[in-house]
Amino acid sequence: MIRTATNRIRKHMPFTRMATSDGFNVAAATRLRNIARTDRSGSLAMLESTADGLSDNQVQDRHRIFGHNEITHARSPAWYIQLLQAFINPFIGVLAAIALVSLVMDVMLAAPADRDYKTVIVVGVMIFLSSVMRFWQEFRSNRAAEKLQGMVKTTAMLIRSSHRHQETDIRQIVPGDVFLLSAGDMIPADCRILQSKDLFVSQAMLTGEALPVEKHEYSISDADHRMPLELENICFMGTNVVSGAATAIAVNTGNQTYFGAIGASLAGKRAETSFDKGVNSVSWLLIRFMLVMVPLIFLINGFIKHDWIEALLFAIAVAVGLTPEMLPMVVTANLARGAVSMSKRKVIVKRLNAIQNIGAMDTLCTDKTGTLTMDKIVLERHLNVLGQEDDEVLKWAYLNSYHQTGLRNLLDQAVLEHAELHEHLKVAEHFSKLDEIPFDFQRRRMSVILKQHNGKHLLICKGAVEEMLALCTHAFDPGEDTSVHLERDKIMLMDEHMRQAVLHTSRRLNEEGLRVLLVAIREFDSRALNYGVADENNLVLTGFIGFLDPAKPSARPSVEALHQLGVTVKVLTGDNEIVTRKICKDVGIPVNNILLGADLEILTDEMLTAQLDSTSIFAKLSPAQKTRVVKLLQQKGHTVGFMGDGINDAAALREADVGISVDTATDIAKESADIILLEKDLLVLRKGVIYGRRTFGNIIKYIKMTASSNFGNMFSMLGASAFLPFLPMLPVQLLVQNLLYDVSQMAIPWDTMDKEYLSQPRKWDASGIARFMVFVGPVSSVFDYITFALLFFVFKANMPQHQALFQSGWFVEGLLSQTLIVHMIRTRRIPFIQSRAATPVIVMTLLVMAAGILIPFSPLAGALKMQALPPGYFPFLLIVLIGYCVLTQGVKTWFIRRFGSWL
């Protein structure tokens, strides 16, 4: 019998991945609609359960079928997997290939006496340092994020036939389990309400709607025509009870819940971000240059020198020279420094690449609740019947909320924030509570009955506008005194004109995004305390109270700051468009166009793409629709950031180029995010954008400096190889020169960027790098050829026996010009005059230049097959370097005029 019942349940609940447009598992959504249509007894029968709960045998059988009530979703990989992933990088692949070829040629195929480990060691050290640095920074960030989201054990009060009530781990809940809910409880499964009292549930984490929603046990006849989230008798796993109490029955558990459907949608590989695409494009650019230049140099040297082994070794050294082997380390060091700087501003960077992505971000999609708003309901307006601000209305609302028994909802708490009224009204002395008529979903109002100082009874009622207006026969004439006063205002008859005026004011407040209640009173002579619903008539309307989750004070300056940085802010929310429009106006987001979830359903991708740029508000969106908007924005070429904290944001967080969440977010949102803010504030994001652009600028500096410099060097190599009877520089010398230059670049993460560079989003542009290499790289070759002529004709280093002098001279000139060019390329301004590098960069470049000059005179000269340079060489060197700087500045000015960009 039990197995047969479970099989029937299982038929209704297949494990399918099909999803509805709002993100629900199709079978699970159908099941919720079916059970929402039935009454209490029908719901119990459908799930083969009873009001006393399931038996132990039923529970065991269903556990075998449905498993534990838990969500499976991706977690941070083990440390050794993270370490392995740190080595998977296109640049590191290039370096590893070079190291492998060098290992074969220089070590394995070489005679024991000729084995040379230098290339393998240098390249290996570069690979190791950059990968370990990346691993350590990301490992620490993931550990910090895991500490933030350490979950406490969550329990629910289950009713089972073997033991009436028992606190049980929610993992043990199965479909058909009956459990109790009260204020503060997390809903442990998608469930049907069987019985409730004043139940309000916050679904903000699923829908983005700030205000709690009312839930009840009554059946819904049109359930088939509603979205599951709109069913008032269904509660969803992960949401919270704000007030009231209920008995519910579990319908869907684990991955079959709405929460679980979202978790399942996050499985698999993350989308490729702007950073990933940029790194890949630059990697392939450098590889293509290498595939052209290296074989060319190998063949030229082989045919001219007739020493093919030496030509191959030289070609390998050229490959190393063309490859910015420090790039993984410079990138990682820049990103790690950015992560450390951001951590000081209460930002945890889980994935280092996100720092560059946040700098490249030109569109920020954000949820509304808690990001733009305070995530706190406040009493925004208290108006009399004429629509004027009136503290008398606040007085009546305060007396009602203060004397309400049981758990107060968020609206009552907002009224009670006005504690200054307590003393002024002498609440304890002048009023004592006699009775209460509690809230219910049919009446949509509640009343308290107070005994006044004069002995009379006062009924104060507050509730929904339409229901309250039908009960009011009179209204207070507020007069000119709108302050709190103890005497009563005059009473006037409520005619049809006044009713229409009240409805008009209510609609106006609704359009401003406020939730509106009416407050009314009725006075009775002293009587028996048998007050009931029948006494809620012939009321005197006092006025309106309007509630809102208001905009944060910091939101407007934050949005303005992001706009100034070239970042467009769009709001993607599950909340309604009226509230969202109001908040966007308050914070300075232009309300050009609004699209609703229902609109998205009927728009094709092409139609929606055409409207994306002109639309700033997307309201009433499902999680799948948020993800769709993010994807289409990316397809239009935007680098998209997404900021959210709910379950409904997780898929979009994962899809975006940079996902941003907060420490108070749901675990699934934090796991999907790249960056976690310890403060839910857009001002922190502005700093992150600037750090991202500074970090990216320093990375691009290194790539353009190194790629153009190396490209120029290879041009010089190509020419020198064609006419010199010896190699212009030995492989080991080329390697040491490259290593010294790379050391000078290690200070780049500490460099600054010009203000104009930080004012716009910055993206990877392989074509821009290629253009830069082609136009700027050969400038160094001009002065290399001048140096060659100087050494060949003036200093007579034109025979193989004099090659050490030639090689030493070019080693010094090449290193100094490469290092000096750092200051020329790092800014579009005039270096040293209009823009000066950071002190660490200046110090490091000076040290490397000094080392380069001293090496030919040092004991290392013999090992590197160099010799001391004649004193007469250095005046020529100074002229060459000055000429190089002047010509580079001229080319820079022309390049900026011609192409409109520099870095």
N, C-alpha and C positions, 0 to 999 in steps of 0.2 A: 504493500500500500504506500509506504513512505517513498520507496524507489520510484513507483509509478507517478506519484505527485511531483517528485523532483524532476523526473523526465518531462512532465508536462511543462514545468517552469522552464526547463532548459530549452524546450522547443520555442518558447517565446523569447528566449534570450541567447541566440547563437553568438559565437565569438566572431564577429565580422569587423572588418576595418572600414566598411562603407560609412560615409559620413554625410549628414545633411548640410545645407548651406550655412547653418549657424554653428557647425562644428560638432554636432551630436552624432554618435553612433546611430545609424538608421534604426536598427532593431531596438536599441535602448530608448530612443525617442518615441517609437511606436508604443512601446510598453508603458511609458510614462503617460502618454495621451489616453491609452486604453483604461489605465487605472484611475486617471483623473476624472473620467466620465462616470465611474461607478460610485456608489455610496460606501459607507463604512463596511457593512457586511460583505458587499461585493468585492471590495478591495482585499479583505481577509481571505475570502474564498478563492480569488484569483491567484493568491500567493500560497494557498494551502496552509494558512496559518490561523491562529485564534487570538482572541483578546488577551489570553494568558501566555501568548508567545509560543515558540517552537519547543518540541521535546528534544532531549539530548541526542536521540537517534537521528532525528531530522537534521539537527545541526551538523552532526558528523557526516551524514550523507551529502549534505549540500557543500560542506567544506571540500569533499573530494571532487565535487563537480566544479565549483566556482573558485576554489582556492582562497587565499587570504584576501582580505579587503585592503589592498595596498596598491599604490600606483607605481608602475615601473617606468622610470625615466633615467636619462643619462646622468652619470655622476662623473666627477673628475677621475681620469684614469690613474692607475697605480703609478708610483714615482718612476719605476723603470720604463714604463710606457711613455711617460712625459719626457724622460731623458732621451729615449730613442727618437721621439717626434722632434726634439730640438735639433737633431742632426739632419732632418729631412727638410732641405732648403735648396732651391735651384743653384744659388751661388756656391753653397758648400758642395753640391754635386760637381760643379765645374772644377773646384779646387781638388776634390778627391780624385777626379780623373787625371789631373795634372800630376798629383802626388803619385798615383799608381804608375803612370808612364815613366816618371822620374825614378821610381823604385826599380822598375824593370831595366831601364837603360843605364842608370848611374850606379846601381848596386848589383842586381842579379846577373846582368850580362857583362859587367865590367870585371877586369882582372882585380884580384885581391888588393894589389897596391894602388889601383886607380879608383877604388870605390869612393863615391862622394855622397854623403848623406845630407848635405846641407839643404838642398831643395826639399827633400822629403821632410826633414825636421821642421824647417821654417813653415812650410805649408801645413803640416800636421798640427803645429802649435796654434796657427791661426784658426784651423777648424775646431780644435779642442776648446780654446778660450771662448770663441763666440758661441759655440753650442752650449757649453756648461754655464756661461753667464745667462743665456736665454732660459735654460732649464731652471736655474736657481731662482731667478726673478719670478717666473710663472708658477713654480712650485710653491714659493712663499705666498704669493697672492692667492692661489687656490686654497692653501691651508687656512689663510685668514678668512676667505669666503666661507669655507666649511665650518669654521668656528662660529661665524655669524648665524649660520642656518642650522646649528645643532638642534634637532627637534626633541622636545620632551615627549614622554609617552602620553598619548591622548586616549582618554577612556570615554565610555558612554554608559548610561544607566539602562541596562537591558532588562526586559521582562521575559523570562523563560519559565516554562511550566514546572521545571524541576526546582527552581529557586525564584521566588517572586520578583525581587529586585536585586540586581548585582552590578557594581561597577566593573566593566569589562573592557579590555584593550580593543579599540575599534578594529584592529586587524582581524578579530574573531567574528565580526558581524557577517551574516550571510543573508541573501534575499529571503524575506519572510520574517526576519527578526523584528520584534516590537521593542521600542525604546522610548524613554522619556527625554524631553528637551526642556531646558530652562535658560534664563538669561545668562549670557556668557558662554554657553556651550557652542562648540563647533559641530555642525551637522556632519555625522559620520558616514553618510551614504546618500545617494539620491533616494528620496523617500516620499511617501504619501502621508499627509496629515490625517490622523484618525479622530483626534479631538484636540481642541485648542482653546486658549483663553488669552486675549490681548496679545497675540503672537506677532512680533515684528522681527524680520530677518534682514540683515545687511547682506546684499548680494553685490556689493561694490567690487569685490575681487573678480567677479564674473562679468558684470555688466558695466562697471564704471559709474553706476548711479550712486550718488552720495547718500541720498535719503533711504532709510530702511523701507522695505515693502511689507504690506500686511499679508498674512497667510491665514487660511482657515480650512476647515474640514469639509466644506460643502462641495458636492459634485459639480462638475463643469460640463454642461451639455454640448458646448461647441468646442471641446478640447481639440478635435481634429483640425480645426482651422486656426489654431494658435501655435506660436513658437513655444517649445517646452519651458523657456525661461519666463513666459507670461502666464503660466498656470499657477493660480493662487493657492492651490492645495498641494503643490509639489515643492519640496525644498531640496537643495543640491549640496552635495559633498563639498566641504571646504568653506561654506558660508557660515555666518555666525548669528546666533539668536541675540537680538538687542534687548528685547523685553518680552514678557509673557511666558507662557508655558504650553507644552503640547505633548501629545502621545503620537508617535509616528511609526510607520512600518517600512523597512528597507525594501526598495524595489530593485535598484541596480547597485552593485558593489564593484570595488576594484577598478579595472580598466574599462568596465562597462558604464561607469559613471561619466558625467560631462567632464569632470576633472580628468578622469582617466583617458577619455578620448583625446583631450588636448595633449596629455603626456605622450600618448602613442604617436601622435602626429609629429612629435619632435625627434623620433628615432631616425637614425641614419646620419649621413654626412652633413655637416654645416654648409650653408651656401658660401660660395667663393666671394670674398669681400674685395673692396677697392684696393686694399693693400696687397692681397694675394695676386690680383690681376696685374697690378703695377710691378711687383717684384718679378713676376713671370715675364712680362714684356721686356723689362730691362735686362733680365738674364739672357733671353733669347737674342736681344740686340747685341750684347757683348759676345755671345757665342758665335753669332753670324760674322762679326768682325774678325774674331779669332780664326774661324774656318777659312776666311779669305787671306788674312795677313800671314798666319803662321806657315802654311804650305808654301806661300810665295817666297818668304824669307828662306825657308829650308831649301827650296829649289835654286834660288839665286846663289846662296852660299855654296851649295853642293857643286854647281856647275863652275863657279869661279874659283873656289878653293880646292876642289877635287877631294875634299875630306868630308865624306858623307856622315861619318859618326859625329865629328865635331859640328857639322851643320845641323844634325838632328838635336844635339845637346843645346846648341844655340837657339834653335826653334822652340825647344821646351822652355828655355829661359825667357824667350819672347812671349810665349803663351802665359807664363807666370806674370810677366811685366804687363801684358794687356789686361790681365784679370785683376780687378780691384779686390785682392784677396783679403783685405781688411774689412771689406764691406759687411759681411755678416757680423763682425765684431763691432764695427762702427754703428751699424743699424741697431744692434742689440744694446750697445752702451747708451746710445741716444734714447732708445725706448725705455731702458731701465732707469736712466736718470729722470726721464719724464714721469715714470711710475713712482719713483721715490718722491719727486717734487709734489705730485698729485696726492700721494698718501699723506703728506703733511697738511693737505687741505681736505682731509677726510674723504678721500676717494681711493677705493681699492681697484686696481687694474688687474683683472683676472687673465686677460690675454694681451700680451704686449702690443701685438699688431693693432689693437684697438686705439692706441694713442695716435698713430698716424691717421687712422680712419676718422677719428673725431676732428682732426685738423682739416681733413679733406671734405668733411661733411658740409653740404650746402643746403640740406633739408632736414629739419628735425621734426619728426612726428612724435607727438606727446599725448599721453592721456591727460584728462582734465583734473580729476579728483586728486588732491594732495600735491599735485605738481604746480598747477596754476592756482589752485584753491587751497584753503587752509585745512581741508579734510576735517572740518568741524562745523556743525550746524550752529548758526547764530541767529538771534532774533534781529532781523534787519530793519523791519518797519512795524510800527503800531499806529494805525490810523483810525480816526473816528469815521462816522458814516458819511461825512463830507469829503473824505479822502485826505484829511490833513493830519500831520503828526500830532498825536495827543497822548500825553502820559497817563491820562485817566484809563485808557484802554489797557495800557501796560499794567495798571493797578489791578484790574479785574483778572487779567490773565495770570498775574503773579499769585493772587489768592487761590485761583483754581489749581495751578500746578503745585503750589506749596502744600496744599491740603490733600492732594491726591495720594491715596495709599498704594502700596505695592510698588512694583518697579516702574520708574518713570522712563519714558522714551527720550530720544535725543531732543525732541521739540520742547518737552518739559524742562529738560536740563538747560536748554538755551534760554528759556524764560527765567529760570532761577539764577542765571548768571547776574541778574539785576538785583543783587542782594541789598543794595542801598535802600530799596523800598521797604525792607523788612522793619527797620527801625522807624522810618517815617510813618508807616501805617500802623505801627504798634500792633503787629499781627497777633502776637501771643496774648495781648491784653484785650483787644477789641473783637477778636474773632476766635471761635472755638468750633471744631468740626463736629457735626451731628451725624451726617450720613453721606453716602456716595452712591451714585448710579454709574456702574463701570462701563467702559467702552465696549461696543460690539460692532461687528462688521455690517449688520443691517442698518443700525442707527447712525454709525460713523460719528459718534460724539460721546462725551462723558460729562458728568456733572458732579459737583460737590455741594453739600448743603451745610452752611455755616450758621452759627448763632452769633448775632451781632451784640454789640455793647448795650443796645436798647431792648434786647430780648427777642427781637424779631428774627425770623429765619430767612436766610439769603441763599437762593439756588444760583450757582454760577456754572454756566454750560459753555463748552467750547467744542467745535467740530467742523466738519466739511461744509463748504459754503451753501450748496443747494439744500442739503438736509436742514441746516440751521435756519436758513432764510424762510423756509416753509413754516417754521414754528414761531417766528417773530411777528408780533402784531404792532409793536411800537419800537421807537428808537430814541436814544438820548439826543437832545439838541445840544451840541457841545458848547455853543456860545463862543466867547472870545478867550476864555481861560482854558488853555490846553495843558496846564501843569497839574500835578497831582493835588487834589483837594478832597477834603473829607465830606463836604456837602454834595448832594446829588445834583446833576444837571437836570434841566427841564426835560420832560418826556413829550414826544410828539408822535402822532399816528403814522404808522408805516403804510403809505399809499403805493400804488403801482409805479408811480414816477420814482419814488425813493427805492423801490425794489430793483428797478432797472438801473438806477444809479449805482446801487451796491454791486450788481452783477457786472456793470461796466468797470468799476474800480477793481473788482476781483480779476477780471480778464486782463486788465492793464498790468496788475501785479504779476499775474501768471506769465505774461509776455516778457516781463523783466527777469523771469527765471525764479520767482519766489513761490514757495508752497504756502498757500493762504488758508487760514482758519478764521472763523467768526467767533466772537465772544459775546454772550448775552446773559442777562440776569433776570431773576424774578423774585420778588419779596413776598413772604408769607407771614401771617401772624403765627404766634407760637401754637404748635399743634403736635399730634402724635407723630413719632418718627417712622412713618410707613411710606416714605417717599418712593416713587417708582417712575417708570417711563412716562406714565400718563401725566405726571406733573411737569414734564418738559414741554410746555405749550404756553401761549400768551406771553412769550418772552420779550424783554426789552433789549434790542440790539445795542451794544456799546461800540463795536467797531471791528477792525481787522487786525490780525497779527500775521506778519509775513516772515518766512524763514528762508535762509539761503546758506549754502556753503560758499562763503565769500572769497574773492581773489586775495592771494597773499600780497602784502604790501611790497614785497620784493619782486613780484612777478612782472610788473610793468617795466621797471628799469632793466630787468634781466632780458625780457623780450626785445626791448629797444637795443640793448647791448649786442644781442645775437644778430639782430637785423643789421647793425652797423658792421658786424663782422661778415656780412654776406650770407647769413644763414636764415633761410625762410622757415618759419614755424607753422606747422599744420597740426590741428587737433583731431585725433582719431579716438573717439569715445563711444562707449556703449550707452551713455546717458542721452537724454532727449535734446533736440536741437534748440529749444527755447532757452533752457538753462545755459547751454554751451555758447549760444550767441551772446547772451548777457555777459558771461565771464570773458569771452574774447574781446568784446568792446571795452571792458574794464581794464584789460591788461595790454591793449594796444595791438592785438592781432587783427588785421583787416578782415572784415567779414564780406568777402567778395561774392562767394557762392557757397551754398550748403548742399551736400549730398547725404541722403539717408541710406541706411542699409537696404531698405526696400528698393531704392533707386538703383543701387549697385547690382541688385539681382537681375534687373532687366537690361542692364547695359553690357554690351560686349566689351572685350578688352580694348579694342580699337576706340570705341566710343568713350570709354572711361579714361583712357590715356589722353585723349584730346581735351578732357576737362580737368585733368589733375592740376596743372599749373595755376588755373584760375580759381581753384577751390581751396579754401582754407579750413573749412570745418567738414568733417565726416562724422555724422552722429548715428546713434542706434546701430552700431556696427557689431557684427559677430566676430569672433577671433579669426575665422577664415577670411573674412572680408578685410580685416586689418592687414593680414599677411598679403592679400592680393594687392592692396594699395601700395604697400612697401615694394613688392616685386615690380609693379608697373612703373613706379618712380625710378627704380634702379635701371629698368630697361630704357627709360628716357635719358639715361646718362647721369642721373643724380647719385651722389653719395649720400645714403640715407642713415640717419640715426633714429633710433626708436627708444622712447623713455616710457616705461610702464612698470607696474608692480603687482598686477593681478594675474590670476590663472589665465584670464582671457587675453593677456598680453604676451604670453610665453612664446607662441609660434612666431609672432612678429618680431620679438626681441631676437630670436634665433636667426631670422631671415635677414634682418637689417645688417648694413655694413658695420655698425656699432650699436650693440644693445646695451641700454643703460637702465639699471634698476636701483633700488634702495635697500637698506639693511632691514627695513620692516616689511619688505615684500614677501610674497609667498615663496616657499622653497623652490618651486618649479620655475618661477620667474627669475630668481637669483641664479639658478643653475644655467638658464638660457642666456643670461646677460654676459657682456664682456667687461663692463665697468659697474661697480656698485658704489653708490653714493651713501655716505653715512649721514648726510643731511639731504632731505628731499627739496632741493632748491636749485633753480636754474642758474643762479649766480655762480654756483660751483661749476656748472657746465661751461659757462663763459670762460672761466679760467682754464678748463680742460681743453677747450677749442684752441686757445692761445698756446698752451703747452704743446698741443698736437701739431700746430703749424710751425712752431719753433723747432720741434723735433724733426719734422719732415724737412724743413728748410736746411737743417744741418746735415741730414742724410743726403739730400740732393746736392748740397755743396760738395760733399766728399765724392759722390758719383761723378759729377761734372768735372771737378778738379782732376780726379784720378783718371777718368776715361779720356778726357781731352789731352791731358799730359802724356798718358801712356800712348795714345794714338799718335801724338806728335813725335814721341820717342821712336815709335815703330817706323814712321816715315823717315826719320833720320837714319834709323838702322838700315832701312831698305836702300837708301841712297849710298850710305857709307859702305854697305856690303858690296855694292856694285863696283866701286872704284878703288877701295882700299885693298892692299895685298895681305891684310890681316883683319881679324875681327875688331870692330870699333870698340867693343867692350866685351870682356870675358863673361861667360854665364855667371860665375860666382860674383863678379863685380856688379853685374846687372841685378842680381838677387839682393846684394847688400844695399845697393842704392835704393832699390824698391822698398826694402825693409826700413831703412832710415826715413824715407819719405812717409811710409805708413806710420812710423812712430810719431812723426810731426803731426799726423792727423788725429792722434788719440785725444787731443785736447778739444776737438771740434764739438763734442757734446756740451761743452761749457761755453760755446760761442753764443753771441746774441744775433738777432735778426733785425733788419730795418723795419720800422713801423709799417711802411706801406706794404711790405711782404705779408705781414700778419693780418692785414685788413680784408683779405679775400681767401676763400677756400683754395687749397692747393692739392693737386692730384698728380699721380704719376703720369709722365708723358714720354714714352720711349722715343717718339719721333723728335721731340724737343731735345732729348739727350743726344740723339744721332746728329741733329743739326748743329748742336753745340760742339760736338767732337769734330765735325767736318770743317767748321769755320774757325774755331778757336785753337784746336789742336795743332794745325800746321804753323801757327805763329811761332811756336817754340822751335819748329824745324828750321825756320829762317835763321835763327840765331845759333842753332846747332851747326848748320852748314858754315856760318861765319866762323864759328869756333874750330870746325874741321879745317877750314882754309888757313886759319891762324896757326894751328898746330902743325899742319902739313907743310906750309910754305915758309912761315916765319921761324918756327921752332924746329923745322926739319925732321919732324917725327913721321917720316914717310917710308920707312923700311921696317921689315919684321923685327929687326934687332932693336928698333926704337919704339916698338908698339906700346911698351909700358908707359912712356911719357904721354903718348896720344891718349891712351885709355885713362890714365890718371887725370889728364886735363879735361877730357869730356865727362868723366865721373863727377868732378867737382862742379863744372858748369851746369851739367844736367841736374844735379841734386839741388844746387842753389836756385836755379831758375824754377824747378818744380816746386820747391818749398816757398819761394817768394810769391809764386803765382797764387798761393792760397789767399793772400791778402787782396790780390787783384780780382779774383773771381767771387769771393765771399759776399760782395755787395755790388749793386748797380751804381753806387755813388763813387766819388773819387776816394780811394783808400787813404787812410792815415789823416786825411784832411776833413772829409765829410762823414766818414764812417770808419771807426777804429775797431779792430777785433778785440775780443775779451782778453784779459791779461794772460790766462793760461795758454791761449793760442799764440800770442806774441812770444812768450817765454819759450814754449816748445819749439817754435820755428827757429828762433835764434840759436837754441841749443843744437838743433839738428844741422843748421848751416855751419855752425862752428865745428861740429864733429866732422862734417863732410870736408871742410878745408884742412883739418888736422890729420885725417886718416893717411894721406900719402906721405906725411912726415913722421908717422907713428910706427911702432914695432909691427902693427898689423899690415903695413904696406907689403912686406915680403910675402906673407901668407896670401894676400890678395893680388900678388904680382903687379904691384904699383911702384912708383918711385916719386921722390920729392919733386915738386914743380919749381921751375926757376922763378925768382922774384919778379922778373919782367912780365910774367904771364898775368899777374893780378891786376895791373892797371887796365889791360885789355879786357879782362873778365868784368871789371866794374863798368866799363863802357857798354859791354854786351848786355849786362843785366839791366842797366838804366834804359837802354834802347828797347829791350824786351818789355819792360813795364810801360813805356810810353806807347809802343805799338799796340800792346794788349789793351790799354785804356782806349785807344782810338778805335780798335776793332769792337770793343765792348759798346762804345757809343753808337757806332754804325749798326751793330747787331740789334740793340734795343730799339733804334729808330725803324729798322727794317722788319723785325719780327714782334716788337711790342712786349718782349719779356726777356728776362735774363736767367734767373734761377728757376 
